[in-house]
Amino acid sequence: MFTFFKKKNQVEDVEWLGVDIHSHLLPGIDDGSPDVVQSLSLIKQLSDLGFSKFLCTPHIFEELYPNDANTISSALKEVKDGLESSGLEVDIAAAAEYMIDENFQVKDGLLCLPGKYILIEMSYLSETPGIDQVIFDLKILGYHVILAHPERYAFNHQYLARFNRYKEMGVMFQLNLLAVCGYYGNEVKRVSDYLLENRLYDFAATDLHHSRHLHVLSAAITSGALYKKLGSYDFKNKEIFS
């Protein structure tokens, strides 16, 4: 019989996570939102789903998206001005997602999440040569290293024990929420399940780029499926970044 009551333990929002630490919501500077109108729409809809704070992380990738503090702060100002004009009160800030390749330079003053947490990524196809040294050098300078979406690095999919190597180096892991929805395919979902089962994740985030991502994520959230899958996991988003 149909009932208006929610099923036990069903949560149809994402307030339990609260802070989105990885997204591409800033307009016109990478492969995410193309303009401020789209940015505002995505932010509004994510807020309605229960996110209370956004730490936007546009790519810094010399070959494709050579962003810097100026391009990122300018795009952030556009969004903040748009939010103010629209009467939307949203807690939003920006850092970056750094591609670790031959162009990346370890130095002070990199664009970080609050508390000197730095978000890094690699090619999905092959591990960056010398990544161990890069991580070591970042940590020497006081950075807390977060590896974005480890489940998506195909070069580790058949060698799951390798993930322990990163953890032994003090690297924190950030799950893409869409991975557990199967958005990136069954293999990525399998690896995300492994990392979850072994309690290797520290954070979770949308890594949202566009409305297609939002559609899949919204369905998983409002159905209660995402909470059922992840709601009891001890992600540190609120603890560290609220």
N, C-alpha and C positions, 0 to 999 in steps of 0.2 A: 504493500500500500504506500502511496506517495506521502511523504512527510516533509514539513518545512524545517524540521530540526536537522542540524548537521550531524553527520556520523561522528562517533566518538573519536577524539584526537584529530579531527580534520581541521586544518587551518588554511584559509583561503587568501592569505596575504603573505608578505615576506618581512614583516616587522621583526621576526625572530633573527633575521640577518642584519637588517637595518641600514648598514653602510655599504655602498657599492664602491669598491676600491679600484676597479679597472673597467673603463668604458671609453668609447670614442664618440662622445656626445658634443665635443666642441666643433664648431662649424668650419668647414672648408680647408682643413689643414692636413687631413690624412684620408684614409679610406672609410671614415665614419660619416657622421652627419654632413651633408653638403652645404647647409645654410642654417641661419639662426632660427628660421621658422620651424624647420624639421627638428632642430635641437630642442626648442621649447616644447614641441609636441611630445617628443620622446621622454623628456624629463617629467613633464606633467603626468604622463601615463605611468611611468615608473614610480613616481611619488604616490599615485593612486593605488599602486600595488603594494605599497608599504615601505619603500625606501625613504629614509629620512635625511640621508646625506650622500653626496656624490663627490668622489675624488676622481676627476677625469684624467685619463692617461693617454694622450695622443702619442702616436709613434714618433720616436726619434730614430730615423733609419736613413743614413746619409744618401743612399742610392735612390730612395723613393720619396721619403718624407723628411727632408733636412730641417726639421723644426729646431727651435731654440727657445730661450726664455721669452724673447720678444714676440714671436709668432704665437706662442701658447698663451701668454698673458693677454695679448690683444684679442684672441678668440674667446678667452674666458670673460673679458670685459664685455664683449658683444652679448654673451649669454646673460650675464648679470644685469646688463642694461635692459635686455629684453624681458627678463623675469620681473624686474621692477616695473616696467611699463605695463606688463600684463597683470600686475598685482599678485604675483605668485611669490610666496616666501619659501625659498629653497636654500638649504645649506649646501653650497657648491664651491669647490676649489679645484686646483689642477696640479698635476705632477707630470710624469712622462712614462712611457714604456720604451725602454732602451733595447735596440737590437744589438746583441753582442757579436760583433764581427770585426774584421780587420780595421774598420774605421773608428771603432769605439775606443775612447781614451779614459782611463781611470784617473780621476782628479777630484779635488774638492769642488763643491758648488754644483753638483749634478742635481737635476730636478727630481725631488723625492716626495713621497708621501710623508705626512707629519711624523716626526721622530726619527728622521733619516732612514726610512725604509725605502729601498730602491727596487723598482719593478723592472725585471729584465726578461728578455726572450732570446731564442735562437731560431735558426732555420728548422723547419719541421723535418727536414730530410737528413741532416747530418749535424752532429755535435760540433760546436765551435772549437777549432783547435786552440788549446791553451785555456779552456774555460776554467780549469782548476786554479790557474794562476790569477785569472781575472777576479774570480770570487775571493781568493785570498787577499789580493790587493785592495779590493773594495772593503773587505772587513777590517783590514789594517787601518783604513781611513775612517772607520767608525760607522760604515753603512751596514744596515740590516738587509740582506739580500732576499728578495722574493722572486722565485721563478714563476712566471706566468704560465698557466695551462700546461703543466708537465705531461698531462695525459695525451696531448696532441703531438708529442715528439715521436714520430714514427720510428726513428732509429733505436728507440728503447723498447718498442712494443714486444719484441721477442726476448728481451733481456730485462725482465722486470726488477731483478735484484739490483740492477744498476742505480735505481732510484735511491737506494740506501746510501750510495756514495755521495750524492748531493746532500742528503740529510747529515751525513757524517761531517761534511764541510760547513754545517751550520746554515744551509739554505732552507728557506721557508717555501712552502708550496701553496699556489693559489689555483683553486678549481674554477673552471668555467662552468657555470650552472647549466648551460646548454648541452654540455657533454653528457650529463646523466639523463638528459631527455632524448639522447640518440641523434641529436642534430648533426653531429660530425661523423656519424656512422657507428656501426657496431663495434669496431675495433677500439675506437677511442672510448666508447662507453665501457667496454670491458676493462680497459686500463684504469679508467676513473673509478670503477667499482673496486678494483684491486687496491688502489691507493686509499680509498675510503675504508675498506675493510681492514687495512693495516694502519689506519689512523695517521697517515702521512701528510694529510692536508692541514694547513694552518688557517687559510682564508678561502672565501668563495666570492665570486664576482660575476657580473653579467657579461663582461667583454662585449657590450652591446655596440653594434655598428649601425643598424638600420631597422626598419619596421618589420622585416621578416624575422629577425631575431626576437623582436618584441612580441610578435604574434605567438611564436612557439613558447617563449618564456611565460607569457601571460596565461596561456592555456594550462601550463604545468602548475602555475601558482594558484590560479582560481579554482582549479579542480581539486586542490589539496594534495596532488601527487608529489609536488616538490617538497612540501613539509613532511609528508610521509617518508620520503626518501632521505631527507637531509636534516629535518628539524631537530633531531636529537644529537646531531654532531656538534662538537665544541669548536666551532669556528671563532676566531679571535677578532673579527671585524669590529664589533662594538667595543670589546675590551680595550683595544689599542687605538681605534680611530674615532670613537664617538666624541 
